[in-house]
Amino acid sequence: MAGLFRLFSSRAKARLPALSLGRLSCVASVLALAACATPEQKTYDMALADARTDPNLCQSIRYYPLLAQAWQKAHMGGDADMQDASAPPVGSLPHLKVTASTAVPDVSFPPYSQRACRMTVQAGDHAPETGFMTVAYFMHNGKVDTSLVKWNSDTEVSKYYDELKAKISSGVDMNNPTLKACMTHYPALQVNSTDPAMQQAAVGLRALLIRHCLADHAALKNLYSDMYFIHR
């Protein structure tokens, strides 16, 4: 399961004068999951909350908006971390045709949990893609602290493995303060199972949420940079 996951670029300076303080506050609240939520965003949030336990996750069309937005984000191009941190795309979503959708065994290592569906998706006129829709959650004090949905095609999974090998070869700065803070927020899992697949899934799930945490920090850093230029 770890191979299914990949756990942000400052906005152009020329665009900054066009940003109003009202829009800026909405950008900040999106990152904080606060106000400024549209009805569509509220529907998205409710579906994502219910996806944590709904046994019909892989069959119900109710979750197509989650899948459509995840597919859209996966095809944004550019930095994958920026995709992780961005809010669900605004605008019309592609029409989806989903076939051969089956549930992947759930992964639950409290406070972490993850569910995934193996499926083939055709979005609009694009070629069909086979891959995984994944929803992941982190609980804190009995409430959902972090939740996200991802679409990973088989092609992206293969690319992820190649990039991961390159990153491992070049080394990771374990003294990075942001990385250390994110690792502290999402503590290591104690997996009681001796099944290597379950142990790998546990590591992958934690890695997904740590990368999401790093992406959020990068987005906030870019936001603060925008604010500096706006108020100069």
Secondary structure, 3 states (H helix, E strand, C coil): CHHHCCCCCCCCHHHHHHCCHHHHHHHHHHHCCCCCCCHHHHHHHHHHHHCCCCCCCCCCHHHHHHHHHHHHHHCCCCCHHHHHHCCCCCCCCCCEEEEEEEEEEEEEECCEEEEEEEEEEEECCCCCEEEEEEEEEEEECCEEEEEEEEEEEHHHHHHHHHHHHHHHHHCCCCCCHHHHHHHHHCCCCCCCCCCHHHHHHHHHHHHHHHHHHHHHHHHHHHHHHHHHHHCC
